[in-house]
Amino acid sequence: MTLVDTWASTAAGAFALSENNLYTVEAFREYFDHLKPDGMIAITRWEFRHPEKPYVWSQWPWRRCTDSEIANPARNFIIASQGALDEDGIPVVVLAKRTPFTPAEEAAVTAHLENYSEIEPLYLPSEPGHNPFSDLIASNNPYGFARSYAYNVTPVTDNAPFFFFTLKPGQILGEKGLRKGIDWKVNLGVLVLLLVLVISLVAVLAFLVLPLALRKRNARQSPLPLLYLWPWD
């Protein structure tokens, strides 16, 4: 899957709470169930200075490949980016195998990288480097890593496939959380929804609850039924 997502509708924050079943835990299990023992999956997506979703892709392939689990996933991944990951909008590719990458396969990747200087390795089995990708794979604990990471990178499931929602609760109303090191155009939709909720509550109070409360007060009736309007109106 190479850049299968589009940013065409992100100006309105359309992706933040949209469902996407391509990147769920169940989807990755099915992808790997269809691979031969030496097969691999390659996924390329746009990434940001503080990486978000390659974490989700690389958290689950070793968790359950068919009926077995990989005890140590350190040799099952190769991750590279087109240029240094020092700005937003950098293509990042994650290669993952059901079986460990062999020294010959890693050598082939290294030779390829030497021919294309603009591509930088972020994680190689023999040279894991020092970056969040390396930290995640070394931890072998995606949920524990997600709790300590700055943004919401918890693996998504088919029951809640909100892959593009990367904010933690405390970041929703903060400019730093929306704009620094994160795809703020996507997550801006959450703030728009909250503003719509506030406007709706004000409108209901001003044009429905308050007039009815005043009418019932003038009629010397209790305003308590307004807390649940339907049975009385």
SULTA-V942452 format. One record per residue. N is the residue number from 0. RES is the residue in three letters. OMEGA is omega in radians with two decimals (999 if undefined). BURIAL is b if it has 16 or more other C-alpha atoms within 10 Angstrom, else e. D_CENTER is the distance of its C-alpha to the mean C-alpha in Angstrom with 2 decimals. Layout:
BEGIN
N/RES/OMEGA/BURIAL/D_CENTER, N/RES/OMEGA/BURIAL/D_CENTER
END
This chain:
BEGIN
0/MET/-3.07/e/16.05, 1/THR/3.08/e/16.59, 2/LEU/-3.11/e/14.88, 3/VAL/3.12/e/14.90, 4/ASP/3.12/e/12.77, 5/THR/3.07/e/14.81, 6/TRP/-3.03/e/14.67, 7/ALA/-3.07/e/17.95, 8/SER/-3.07/e/17.02, 9/THR/-3.13/b/14.61, 10/ALA/3.10/e/17.70, 11/ALA/-3.13/e/17.88, 12/GLY/-3.00/b/14.26, 13/ALA/-3.02/b/14.28, 14/PHE/-2.94/b/10.68, 15/ALA/-3.11/b/9.35, 16/LEU/3.07/b/10.81, 17/SER/-3.13/e/11.45, 18/GLU/3.08/e/11.22, 19/ASN/-3.06/b/10.18, 20/ASN/3.11/b/11.82, 21/LEU/-2.97/e/11.62, 22/TYR/-3.13/b/8.78, 23/THR/3.10/b/9.89, 24/VAL/-3.11/b/12.05, 25/GLU/3.13/b/15.08, 26/ALA/-3.14/e/14.43, 27/PHE/3.08/b/14.32, 28/ARG/-3.13/b/17.38, 29/GLU/3.10/e/19.13, 30/TYR/-3.06/e/18.47, 31/PHE/3.07/b/20.01, 32/ASP/-3.11/b/22.71, 33/HIS/-3.13/e/23.95, 34/LEU/2.91/e/24.30, 35/LYS/-3.10/e/27.63, 36/PRO/-3.14/e/27.92, 37/ASP/-3.14/e/27.69, 38/GLY/-3.13/e/25.15, 39/MET/3.06/b/21.82, 40/ILE/3.14/b/18.64, 41/ALA/-3.14/e/17.40, 42/ILE/3.10/b/14.14, 43/THR/3.08/b/13.99, 44/ARG/3.05/b/11.39, 45/TRP/-3.12/b/11.74, 46/GLU/-2.97/b/10.75, 47/PHE/-3.07/b/11.78, 48/ARG/2.99/b/14.32, 49/HIS/-2.96/b/12.09, 50/PRO/3.14/b/9.62, 51/GLU/-2.83/b/5.89, 52/LYS/2.96/b/4.53, 53/PRO/3.03/b/8.15, 54/TYR/-3.08/b/8.08, 55/VAL/-3.13/b/6.54, 56/TRP/-3.00/b/9.15, 57/SER/3.14/b/11.79, 58/GLN/-2.89/b/11.65, 59/TRP/-3.09/b/13.27, 60/PRO/-3.12/b/15.91, 61/TRP/-3.07/b/18.45, 62/ARG/3.09/b/18.01, 63/ARG/3.02/b/20.07, 64/CYS/-2.96/b/21.59, 65/THR/-3.05/b/24.09, 66/ASP/-3.08/e/26.02, 67/SER/3.08/e/25.62, 68/GLU/3.09/e/23.28, 69/ILE/-3.05/b/23.18, 70/ALA/-3.10/e/24.49, 71/ASN/-3.05/e/23.57, 72/PRO/-2.99/b/20.77, 73/ALA/-3.09/b/21.89, 74/ARG/-3.09/b/23.63, 75/ASN/-3.08/b/21.26, 76/PHE/2.91/b/18.95, 77/ILE/-3.09/b/19.63, 78/ILE/-3.13/b/17.21, 79/ALA/3.14/b/18.57, 80/SER/3.08/b/17.93, 81/GLN/-3.08/b/20.23, 82/GLY/-3.13/e/21.70, 83/ALA/-3.12/e/20.86, 84/LEU/-3.09/b/17.37, 85/ASP/3.08/e/19.02, 86/GLU/-3.14/e/17.78, 87/ASP/3.06/b/15.00, 88/GLY/3.10/e/14.84, 89/ILE/3.08/b/15.77, 90/PRO/3.11/b/15.46, 91/VAL/3.12/b/14.31, 92/VAL/3.07/b/15.48, 93/VAL/3.02/b/14.81, 94/LEU/-3.13/b/17.92, 95/ALA/-3.13/b/18.12, 96/LYS/3.01/b/21.37, 97/ARG/3.09/b/22.72, 98/THR/-3.10/b/25.50, 99/PRO/3.00/b/25.60, 100/PHE/3.13/b/26.03, 101/THR/3.06/e/29.75, 102/PRO/3.13/e/31.41, 103/ALA/3.12/e/32.60, 104/GLU/3.11/e/29.17, 105/GLU/3.11/b/27.85, 106/ALA/3.10/e/31.05, 107/ALA/3.09/e/30.49, 108/VAL/3.14/e/27.06, 109/THR/3.11/e/28.67, 110/ALA/3.10/e/31.51, 111/HIS/3.13/e/29.23, 112/LEU/3.12/e/27.51, 113/GLU/3.13/e/31.01, 114/ASN/-3.13/e/31.91, 115/TYR/-3.01/e/28.95, 116/SER/-3.11/e/28.83, 117/GLU/3.12/e/25.95, 118/ILE/-3.09/b/23.54, 119/GLU/3.09/b/22.64, 120/PRO/3.03/b/21.73, 121/LEU/3.10/b/18.88, 122/TYR/2.99/b/19.62, 123/LEU/-3.11/b/22.80, 124/PRO/-3.13/b/24.23, 125/SER/3.12/e/27.36, 126/GLU/-3.06/e/25.82, 127/PRO/3.12/b/22.48, 128/GLY/-3.14/e/22.72, 129/HIS/3.13/e/21.40, 130/ASN/-3.11/e/17.79, 131/PRO/3.10/b/14.52, 132/PHE/3.12/b/14.16, 133/SER/-3.12/b/17.65, 134/ASP/-3.13/e/17.11, 135/LEU/-3.09/b/14.41, 136/ILE/3.13/b/16.62, 137/ALA/-3.11/e/19.68, 138/SER/-3.10/e/18.53, 139/ASN/-3.10/b/18.13, 140/ASN/-3.03/e/16.50, 141/PRO/-3.11/b/12.70, 142/TYR/3.07/e/13.09, 143/GLY/3.10/e/15.58, 144/PHE/-3.12/b/13.60, 145/ALA/-3.14/b/10.68, 146/ARG/-3.08/e/13.60, 147/SER/-3.08/e/15.04, 148/TYR/-3.02/b/12.26, 149/ALA/-3.08/b/12.32, 150/TYR/-3.07/b/8.84, 151/ASN/3.12/b/6.79, 152/VAL/3.12/b/5.34, 153/THR/3.11/b/7.32, 154/PRO/-3.14/b/7.64, 155/VAL/-3.12/b/7.69, 156/THR/3.12/b/11.24, 157/ASP/3.11/e/13.56, 158/ASN/3.11/e/14.76, 159/ALA/-3.01/e/11.62, 160/PRO/-3.11/b/9.45, 161/PHE/-3.03/b/7.36, 162/PHE/-3.02/b/4.30, 163/PHE/3.12/b/4.56, 164/PHE/-3.01/b/5.63, 165/THR/-3.13/b/5.07, 166/LEU/2.93/b/8.80, 167/LYS/-3.03/e/11.13, 168/PRO/-3.10/e/14.28, 169/GLY/-3.10/e/16.48, 170/GLN/-3.01/e/14.59, 171/ILE/-3.10/b/14.74, 172/LEU/-3.09/e/18.35, 173/GLY/3.14/e/18.47, 174/GLU/3.14/e/18.88, 175/LYS/3.14/e/17.71, 176/GLY/-3.10/b/14.27, 177/LEU/-2.93/b/14.07, 178/ARG/-3.04/e/15.72, 179/LYS/3.04/e/15.61, 180/GLY/-3.10/b/13.29, 181/ILE/3.13/b/10.37, 182/ASP/-2.99/b/10.13, 183/TRP/3.12/b/12.52, 184/LYS/3.13/b/13.69, 185/VAL/-3.05/b/10.65, 186/ASN/3.08/b/10.54, 187/LEU/3.13/b/14.32, 188/GLY/3.11/b/14.56, 189/VAL/3.10/b/14.03, 190/LEU/3.10/b/17.01, 191/VAL/3.12/e/18.94, 192/LEU/3.11/e/18.71, 193/LEU/3.11/e/19.95, 194/LEU/3.09/e/22.75, 195/VAL/3.11/e/23.73, 196/LEU/3.13/e/24.00, 197/VAL/3.13/e/26.21, 198/ILE/3.14/e/28.35, 199/SER/3.12/e/28.79, 200/LEU/3.12/e/29.91, 201/VAL/-3.13/e/32.35, 202/ALA/3.13/e/33.72, 203/VAL/3.13/e/34.29, 204/LEU/-3.05/e/36.02, 205/ALA/-2.98/e/38.12, 206/PHE/-3.13/e/39.20, 207/LEU/-3.05/e/39.24, 208/VAL/-3.09/b/39.36, 209/LEU/3.08/e/41.61, 210/PRO/3.13/e/44.23, 211/LEU/3.11/b/44.42, 212/ALA/3.13/b/44.75, 213/LEU/3.13/e/47.56, 214/ARG/3.14/e/49.28, 215/LYS/3.11/b/49.24, 216/ARG/3.11/e/50.39, 217/ASN/3.12/e/53.32, 218/ALA/-3.14/e/54.12, 219/ARG/3.05/e/54.04, 220/GLN/-3.14/e/51.31, 221/SER/3.10/e/48.49, 222/PRO/-3.08/e/45.14, 223/LEU/3.12/e/43.23, 224/PRO/3.13/e/42.80, 225/LEU/3.09/b/40.54, 226/LEU/3.04/e/37.80, 227/TYR/-2.86/e/37.63, 228/LEU/-2.88/e/39.27, 229/TRP/-3.07/e/39.34, 230/PRO/-3.05/e/42.18, 231/TRP/3.14/e/44.49, 232/ASP/999/e/43.94
END
